[in-house]
Amino acid sequence: MKIKVAQLPKKIFDKKSTSHLLASLCYHYPQYTLKQVKRMPYKDVVLLLQQAHREQAALYYNLTQIAAAPHSEKGKSVKKLLNHFKDRM
């Protein structure tokens, strides 16, 4: 039994996926134009997109907690959630 090792593609990101990545950055950070983003270093683009996704995940997590809190036992989650947001203010 022989195992063939596949070669890595010469270009990991093609032009289309890079364009989608840059467009996604412009969507999350509307203060940047596509022209400005094209001149940014790749690591900065990835860093900004990762942060945007973390913030969006935190938002959805909080919204889920808000929706579920009233259904908790004796409203304990509501008080916990209120304290969490008071601490953040």
Buried (B, 14 or more C-beta within 10 A) or exposed (E): EEEEEEEEEEEEEEEEEBEEBBEBBBEBBEEBEEEEBEEBEEEEBEEBBEEBEEEEEEEEEBEEBEEEBEEBEEEEBBEEBEEEEEEEE
